[in-house]
Amino acid sequence: MVTLYKAKAKASLNKATLTLDIHDTDYEVHGLSRYKQKIVFVSGALNGEKVQVQVLEDKPGFLKARTVKVLKAAAWRQIPFCPHFTQCGGCQLQYLNADNQRQLKQQGVDQLLRHQTGLANLPWQPMLIGPDKHYRRKARLGVWFDKKTKQLSVGFRATGSNTIMPISECSMLSPLLAPALQVLPAAIRALPDPNSVTHIELLEVGPRPYVVVRHVKPLTAEQQQRFVQSWPEAYFLGDDGSADLLLWQIDTPIAAYTLPEQNITLQLEPADFIQVNALVNQKMVTQALAWLAVNADDTILDLYAGIGNFSLALAKYAKAVQGVEGVAKMVQQALINAKQNGLTNVSFARADLHLPWPDAPWRQQRYTKIVLDPARAGAQGAIEQVVKLKAAQILYVSCNAATFAKDAKVLLANGYQLQKLAGVDMFPHTSHLELMALFCLPAKK
């Protein structure tokens, strides 16, 4: 009988406690260190610090860990202002002031993009910023009722966990939405089965607070009215798991927000995507128009158009705009918004942009400029089709630097040059930095 040698499996470092020296930070402001030839990504750690960490993931080439104790602190570390910071996963960077957060986020993104694209220098423009507190006009609260302990939790997920952390205040919510954390838990507790509510979506537009209560069991008229009476200033809608929202208040006005600088109003359904930071969104739209220098000769393609956030503003100044969006309901909403704003030079179509594009009329047009605003997964599948259109300018709005880097490589490989790049601080106190980039084809000689 032949006995084959089998190497012993290495013991996992999961949940192990290590002491590390941090030598840098990455694009999400994780501290970087090394342990036995592995790179370690450490949340809550800064360059120059010595920290005690707990390992969360042990992968073949790297470790992920979280800081449990700072043994030697960086000079710019500060005490987080929120009492829930150590448990709540909504914010990651409150141990830095807003300016230092932006500096480290852009520094990390700069390193990532130069490494991925091979560009020696990036054409950074001033970052788009707004207030670093009370900026969220949209949020989703998790709801969890423990049947054994009869404890109700309403809040955000804990750091690195699916556990819902009960929170009593949030400095990121707009003043109109902040009361939700005080008044809604009592309304849920009063239900015969608090488990019937799974989560709550908050939306401020108008400015009015809208509340969508997602519930898996029907609520009686009396139970619905308890919610309405708990917060008279808010407009309540309910969802029992069906595709349509149930109107709880007969006089609920249509939800809509404005782009004051372009004099545009956009109606929306509560489930529609909108940017959570109204002021920074306005700055993005205004900068997009300026960077593209939109004029009456332009025919523009707006991909991932949503309800028309960029499309309608572009149509104010362009010859024609074609929006394309994957969600049918948002396409219909965008068409309504175009009509409501009196814009006849903009049209919308539905298509899954990540699949081969359909042989549709919008595909046959020639475009001078293109706008891309994809989700976090980026424009893979679409970017390869975009370059074939050979538009003179492409404006890319990204919410994920890593996927943006992959798409940027495709544009650069097809002759485009990166002319402008700006950070967009849509989510202060988090590790996220959005980007706006302008790519141009060189002028023909």
N, C-alpha and C positions, 0 to 999 in steps of 0.2 A: 504494500500500500504506500502510495506516494503522499507525503505531507507537504502541502504548499504553504510557503511563508506568507503570512498576512500581517501587515504592519498594524500596530495598535492605533486605534482612532485617538486623535488628540482630544484632550479634555476641552470642552467648550468654556469660553470665558463669560458666557451669559450670566448676568447678575454679579459678576466679580467686581470688587472694588480696587481701583488702581489710583496711584498718585502720578500725575503727569505735568510736564512743563509745556505750555502752549507757545508755539513759535509763529503762528499766523492765523488768519481767519479766511473762510471761503466766501462764495457769493451769497450764501444765506447766513453769514456771520456765525457759522459754527467755528469753534476753536479747532486748530489743527495741531496734532501731536503725533508721536510714533511710539509703538510698543512692540518690541520683538519683530521688527521688519514690517509691521503693518501700520498703515496710516490710521489715525483715530480722529473721527469727527465728533466734537464735543459740544453739545448745546449748552449755552450759558457761560461760555468761557471766552476770554479775550487774550490777544497777543501779549506775551510777557508775564502771564499769570501762572502760578502753580496751583493746581486744583486736585481735589479728590473727586473721582468720578465713579459712577456705576455703569457697567457695560450693559447696553440694551440689545445689541445684535453683534454676533461674532460671525463674520463672513470670511471666505477664503482670502480676500485681499485687503480687508479693512474691518474696522470696528466702529460701531456707533455707540456713543455714551452720553450721559447727562451729568452735569456738575451737581454734586451733592454738598460740597464745601469748598470755599475759596480760601486757600492757605496763604497765598500772596496775591493781593489785588492790584489791578492796573489803576493808574492815577485817575482815569476818567470813569471808572465804575461808580454808579450812584445807587441809592436805595430805591427800589421800585415804589411807585406812588400808589399802586392798586393793592388792596388787602388780599385780593384773590390771586395775585400774580403767580405764586409758587405752585398753585394747583390748576388754575384755569389755563387751557391751551390756546385761548384767543390771541394773546400777545406773547412775543418771545424776547423782546429787546428792551424792556423797561429799565434795565440796569444801565442803560446809556441814555443821554439826552438826545433829542430829536436830531440835532445837527450831527452828532457823532454817529448816530445810526445811519444817516444818509451817506456820510463819508465812507463808512465801512462797507455798506451795501454796494455803492458804486465802485469802490476799490476792488471788491471781490468779483463783481461782474466784469470789470475791465480786465482782470487777470484771466478769467474764464474765456472771454471772447477773443482776446489776443492769442491765447493758447490754442483755441479751437479753429480760428480762422487764419492764423499766421500773419495777421496784420500787426505791424510794429507799433503803430499809434492809432488811437481811435478818436474821431472828430467829436468829442464831447461838447454838448451845449449845456446851458444852465438847466438844472433839474426843475421839474414842475412840482411845486409843493403847495400845501394848504395848511390849515390848522392841524396840530398833531393830537387834538382831543375833540370829542363830540362830532366826529366827521361821518360816522356811519349812518346812512339813510336807509340801509337795508341790512337785516340780520336774521339768522335762523337760530332759535332757542330749542335745545333738546329738552324733552320731558321724560322723566323716569319715576315710576311709583313702585317702591319695594313693598310687596304684599306682606312679607314677614314682619318688617319693622314699621310698616305704615308710613314710611318716610317718602316725601315727595321732593324730587330734585328738578329745578328748572334753571337752565344755564347753558354753558358751553362745555364741550368735551374736555376732559382733563388732558394734560400734556402727555402725549404718547399713549393714549388710552381711549377706549370707547365709553368709559364711565362719564356720566353727566355730572358736572360739578355744580351744586347749587350756588348761585351768586346773588347778592343783594344790590349790587351797583356795578355799573360799567361806564368808565370815562370815555369809551369809544363811541357809544350810542349817542345819537343826536338828542338834544333836550326833549324833543317831542316823543321819542321812543323810550327814553330811560324809565318812565313810570311802569313799563311792562314788568320789570323785575320785582316790583313791589305789589302790584295789584293782581297779576294773573295767577300766581300760585294759589291764592285763596279761592279763586273761582274754580280752579281745577280740583282742589281738595273737596269742594262742595258737591262734586259729581258723585253719583252712586258708585261709579267705577272710574277712578282717575286714570286707569290704564287705557281708557278709550282715547285719550289724547296722546299722540306720539311726538309731535313737535309743533312749534309756533313760529310763523314767519312774520317779521315786522317790516313795514315799509313806510317811509315818509316821502310823500310827494304832494305838492300842492301849494303850501305845506300843510299836510294833514297826516295823522298817523292811521295807517291801515293795519289790521291784525288778521292774519289767516290762521285759524285753528284747525290743524290737521287731526282728524279723529277717525278711528276705524269702526266705531259704532255710532248709529244715529243719535243725535241729541234732541230731546223734546224742546218744544217752543219755550217752556219755562226755563230749561237749562241754558238755552241760547240767550235768553234775556238776562240771566245772571251774569253772563260775560259782558253783555252790552252795558248793564248797570254798573259793573265793576270799574269801568273806565269810560265815562260818558263822552270824553273828548275824542275817543278813537272810533273808527268805523270797522265793524267786525264782519268778517266773512268766514264761512265754514267749509270744510271739505271732508266728506265722509268716505274718502277713498275712491270716489268716482272721478271721471275726467273733468267734471265741471264744478266750479265753486258754487256753494249755496249762499245766496244773499240773506244775511240775518237782519240787516237794517234796510228798510225800504228806501230811505232817503240817502243811501250811500252814493256820493258823487263819483263820476268817472275819474280814475286815477290818472294823473298826468304830471309831467315835469317840463320845465322850460330850459331852453338855451338862450338866455337873455341877450347875449352879444349878437346872436344871429336872428333873434326874434322868432324862434321856433318853439312850438309846443308839441310834445310827444305823449300821446295817450298810451296806456299799457295795461295789461292784465297783471295781477300780482305775481304770477309765476314767470313772467317775462324777465329776461336778463336785462339789468341795467347796472352801470357802474355804481359802487356803493358810496363813492365820494363825489358829491355834486360839484363842488368848486373845482377839484382837480379834473373832473370830466370836462367841464367847460373850458378849462385851459388846454386840454388835449385837443378838443375840436378846433379851437381858435388857432393853435399851433399847427395843426394839420393843414388848415387852409393857407396859412402863411408859408409853410415850408414848400407846399406844392404850387404856390403862386397861382391858384386856380383862376382861370379867365374864361371868357365867353367862347373860346374856340375849343375848350377841353371836352372830351368825351371820357368819362371816368367809370371804372368798374370798382364797386365796393363789395368785397368778399367778406362773408360772415357778418352780414349787414345788420342782423338783429331787427329792431323795430325802427331803424333809420337814424340812429344817433349821429353817424357821420354822413350818411347819404343825403339827408335833407339839407344839412348845412352846405355840403358841396354843391347841391342843386341850385342854391341861391346865386351861385356865381358861374357855374359851368354851363356849357351848351346842353349836355345831357349826362345823366347818371343812371347806371344800372346796378341795382343792389341784388345780391344773391345770398340766400340764407337757407340753412338746412331744416329749420323748424317751421312747419306749415303755418301754425298759429301766429308766429311772429311775422311771417311774410304778409299775412292778412292784415295784421296790425300796422305794419309799415305802409301798406297801400292806403289804409285809413288815414294814417298820419300825413301822407303826402297830399291827400285830398283836403284834409282839414287845414293844411298850411297853404293851400292854393298853388301847389307845385305840380305843374303838368309835364315837366321835363325829366321826371324821375320815374323809373319803373322797378318792379321787384319780381324775382323768380325764386323758386325753390329747387335746391339741388344739394346732394351730399358731395361736398367739394373734395372729400378725401378719396372718392371713387372716380373712375374715368368719367369725365364730364359729358353730359348728354349733348346730342346734336340739336341744341336749342337755338332760337334766334339770337339770344344774348351772346352765344359763343361765336357767332359769325361776325360780330362787330369788331372794329378796330378801336383801341383805346389809347389815349395819350398818357393816361395816368391810372394807377391801380392802388387801392387801399386794402390792406389785409389786417384783420383784427381777430385772429383765431383764439380758441380756448387754450388751456395750459398744454395740451398735447401738441400744439403747434400746427403747422400747415403741411405736414408730411402727406404726400399724395397730391396735394394741390399746388405746392410750390413748383413742382416739376412741370405742371401744366401752365402755370403763370408765366414762366420765363419764355414759353413758346409764343406768347402774345407780343413780346418785344415792346412793351410800353416804355416810354422814355423815362418815367419815374415810377417808383414803387415805394409807398409809405407803409411800413410794417409796424403795427402796434402789438406788443407782446406782453404777456403776463407770466412768462417763464423764460428766464435767460438761457437755460440749457437747451430747450427746444428751439429757441430763436437762433442760437449759435449753429445748430444743424441746418436750419433753413437759410441762414445767411451764407453758409458755405456753398449752397446750391446757387444762390444769386451771384456770388462772386465768381464761381466757376463758369458762369454763363455771361461774363463780361460786365456785370453791374459793378459799380463802385459805391462804397459807403461814404456818403457826403456829410450826413449829420446823424448824431446819436444823442439822445437825452434820456436820463432817468425820469421816471414818473412815480412819485411817492404816494401811491394810491392808498396804502395801508400803513400809516405810521405805527411804530412800536411792534411791527411784525417783521419777519425776515424777508418779506416779499418786496421786490422792486420791479415795477413794470418799465417797459422801454418803448421809445418811439424812435424809429430809424428811417432815414431817407436814402434809398438806393437809386442811382441814376446810370443810364447808359451814356458812355462818352459821346460827345457830339461828333457826327461824321465830318471829316475834313473834305 
